[in-house]
Amino acid sequence: MCLHPSSEANERDKKVFVVPRGDLEKVDEEDETSFEEKCETWRQKVRGCCQDQPPTKQQQRLLTTWGERLDVEEGLPHAEYPRPAMVRDEEDWVCLNGFWQYAVKRIEKGSPPRKFDGDILVPFPIESALSGVERRITKDDFLWYRRTFSLPKNFSRKTSRLLLHFGAVDWQAIIFINGQAVGEHSGGYDPFEFDITRFLNHSGTAQQEVVVRVYDPTDEGIQPRGKQCSDPFTSKRVVAPLGMWYTPNSGIWQTVWLESVPKEAYIHKCRIIPNVDANTVTVTASVRQEVFKRNHGLFVRVTFQGEVVGFASGSTHYPVEVKLSESHKTKLWTPSTPHLYDVEIYLHDSIIPKSSNNHVDVVRSYTAMRKISVGEDVNGVKRLQLNNKNLFQYGILDQGWWPDGLYTPASDEALRWDIQLCKNMGFNMIRKHVKVEPQRWYYHCDKIGMLVWQDMPNGSMPAEWAPNGEKDYSENPLDPLFAKIFEDELSSCVDALYNHPCIAVWVPFNEAWGQYNSVEVVTWLEHYDRSRLVWLSGGNDFGVGSAIDRHVYPEPVMPPLDDKRVAVLGEFGGLGHTLEQHSWTAQTETQREGEGEEVASSSSSSTSEEDAYATFVEWGYGQSENLDSLAQDYLSMLDKLNGLSKSGLSAAVYTQFSDVERESNGLVSYDRKFVKLDVHLMRRAHHRLLSRASTIISRSHQDLVALVQDSISKMPRSATFNILSQALPQSPEPAAGEAEQEGRRRRKSEAMSTVASMPRVSSLSYFSCSIST
């Protein structure tokens, strides 16, 4: 997408560096280090010790359990199939994660280095501990990667093409194969690929060489970068992460992989759109061909737990609509019942194939019958709906940061653990905050049953902003270069994640950061993806989108109601409590001991009085003295949310899932080794909130409930106790005599008659729940 194409020169053009495509200078030195030696060197850098020796106190790092378990000798990191929403056969792909050579050189030298600095473990960013490097790069540096690989066994130059995939590289990358420039890509969060077939060396068993050159100015550029901060703007003397700004990530941070596809034609992309109201699934495929032909067709088959529930065929030039079987009862996707349908897409030579046989290419995906929309409740208030039913969405803010891998967790198991814990806590939604995750993260949300509000990462500088709406209708002036960079990456991210049913909301701008042309961007995104909702988050509202979203700390507050949009609380809470044994600061201060006065002085400056966030460091938006008070404060906020939901609030997001570096306002410690609140307690409290908030009764019935509750509160305590204790289900009691049992039955019947004579509301169960709690 380019909403604002422009050829005007911009002074920020100097931030984008492109090397002319030409033959690269051959690297003279080959990597002669054995794999075992690389593993041992990596272990010493990450764990500060040899394989059989425990680390000393000065060598300890803040590692997650998965980081401690990571052993490169036992297998490649993140070796799972990286694109679960579009899968080819297992023998068609090869993972290129593992050890690569790396070098950091000044940008004045545009050609690959003759000598590399060492080895880096891909896909961990160079600033992370798990990369084995833990080194910062600046706006004046190029980061180089190099490795060799063999052609896949099933690859044939006569029948196949070879694609080189990158899950994500932050920020700008140029790819070279065997000394020739293949292409370039800008964007730190979206996947990209290159057809490298014509650059391969087919002589004998020759090794293929891939070189990647990366440029990443982090916050000194204008590109989307989320909360990465190399030099926090609160103080130019600060060189360490501060407050809500975190360690930057540069270079390759998601899986690199090879994929063999048919030479004649192959499915490049597919878009799957479920329609709950019509009971259909529509598939649109993008096909790449060696020689353009008009006679290619698609055959689509939809199955549920192995049973075929629908199939259809058609031309590749039009969407193919599959009508699900009427005899099959549609299984709707919800957080409590995350039913998924398998979708097989076959590419054929014929325009309308009659079966899946004799196909040219095939990919397997999945979808879910779910509908995200806005509707009115019985009082005419706009509410969020899932599958045409009101659903209060209560979620957690998730930054997606890890102490050992930064943007990249140590394993896919760690990636899934965060989501499953949120599910166990009773949340039904996660707001992925100004970061786009690997596609497997959304796959786990699809499988587990977790709605997602997806933020677009921030970029550029913020417009004037106030969380309470005082700066509504304020935004930055149009910068054509920033607009082009932002819009290209936004559309690419939407394309990459489109087929994941879990995503319910797109948030293009958060808290006015980089916000510009808000009406145009929101309107475009609503039309580009009609299956989801779109809105601005946290202020600077422009009256567009499906919701009015406010951020209020720490106590939840009701946003203003709108006759066209839902009211949501995009952020609240932020209760802080530091656990020293799991603290990022305690670990980093230990590592700084003895590293020199220069580091110490820069560290001390991060807590100077000049820093706007000095009081925020180590805490959060509110401070709890201990875990008991933290639990009490949190439960108190939930009670307030319950009242707000009755007033029209449709969703709320608590800040936040885990501590992150200097922030300690998470429900989980940064290393994921300690959960600050009891999981079962949270689950019960959240279940009660969601049950009440999703049960909407009319205002007249609300008045009746208030009247009855007021009357009961004025009754003598003994009378109230007798009515409730006898009307509601009781625990089994010891056996009694026949006369006593008859007396109990009579008294219970009288109590039930008394309750039945009271004014009726929508359901006695709701009435009973309201009284008893």
Salt bridges, closest charged atoms under 4 A:
GLU25 OE2 - ARG114 NH2 2.46
ASP28 OD2 - ARG114 NH1 1.98
GLU30 OE1 - ARG146 NH2 3.10
ASP31 OD2 - LYS38 NZ 2.53
GLU40 OE1 - ARG43 NH2 2.96
GLU68 OE2 - LYS673 NZ 2.62
ASP71 OD1 - ARG43 NH1 3.84
GLU73 OE1 - ARG43 NH1 3.24
ASP89 OD1 - ARG364 NH1 3.50
ASP117 OD1 - LYS105 NZ 3.90
ASP117 OD2 - ARG135 NH1 3.34
GLU134 OE1 - ARG61 NH1 2.52
ASP140 OD2 - ARG106 NH2 3.84
ASP140 OD1 - LYS139 NZ 3.42
ASP141 OD1 - ARG106 NH1 3.32
ASP190 OD2 - HIS185 NE2 2.94
GLU193 OE1 - HIS165 ND1 3.38
GLU193 OE2 - HIS268 NE2 3.41
ASP195 OD2 - ARG161 NE 2.67
GLU209 OE2 - ARG146 NE 2.67
GLU259 OE2 - ARG83 NH2 2.91
GLU259 OE2 - ARG88 NH1 2.84
GLU259 OE1 - HIS165 NE2 2.82
GLU264 OE2 - LYS293 NZ 3.73
GLU264 OE2 - HIS296 NE2 3.45
ASP277 OD2 - LYS371 NZ 2.72
GLU290 OE2 - ARG161 NH1 3.81
GLU290 OE2 - LYS263 NZ 3.96
GLU326 OE2 - LYS323 NZ 3.88
GLU344 OE1 - ARG301 NH2 2.79
ASP349 OD1 - HIS296 NE2 3.57
ASP361 OD2 - ARG88 NH2 2.68
GLU376 OE2 - LYS382 NZ 3.50
ASP377 OD2 - ARG383 NE 2.96
ASP398 OD2 - LYS432 NZ 2.73
ASP412 OD1 - ARG440 NE 2.88
ASP412 OD2 - HIS444 NE2 3.10
GLU413 OE2 - ARG69 NH1 3.76
ASP418 OD2 - ARG672 NH2 2.85
GLU437 OE2 - LYS432 NZ 2.75
GLU437 OE2 - LYS435 NZ 3.10
ASP446 OD2 - HIS500 ND1 2.90
ASP455 OD2 - ARG431 NH2 2.90
ASP455 OD2 - HIS433 ND1 2.87
GLU464 OE1 - LYS471 NZ 3.30
ASP472 OD2 - ARG550 NH2 3.03
ASP479 OD2 - ARG12 NH1 2.80
GLU487 OE2 - HIS4 NE2 3.70
ASP488 OD2 - LYS484 NZ 2.29
ASP495 OD1 - ARG271 NH2 3.35
GLU511 OE2 - HIS551 ND1 2.65
GLU520 OE1 - HIS4 NE2 3.57
ASP529 OD2 - ARG532 NH1 2.80
ASP541 OD2 - ARG565 NH2 2.81
ASP549 OD1 - HIS551 NE2 3.71
GLU555 OE1 - LYS640 NZ 2.79
ASP562 OD2 - ARG565 NE 3.07
GLU571 OE2 - ARG431 NH1 3.02
GLU571 OE2 - HIS433 NE2 3.84
GLU571 OE2 - HIS551 ND1 3.34
GLU589 OE2 - ARG592 NH1 2.82
GLU610 OE1 - ARG237 NH2 3.53
GLU618 OE2 - ARG662 NE 3.15
ASP639 OD1 - ARG688 NH2 3.79
ASP659 OD1 - LYS676 NZ 2.88
ASP671 OD2 - HIS582 ND1 2.84
ASP710 OD2 - LYS714 NZ 3.30
GLU733 OE1 - ARG744 NH1 3.21
GLU740 OE2 - ARG744 NH2 3.02
GLU742 OE1 - ARG745 NH2 2.86
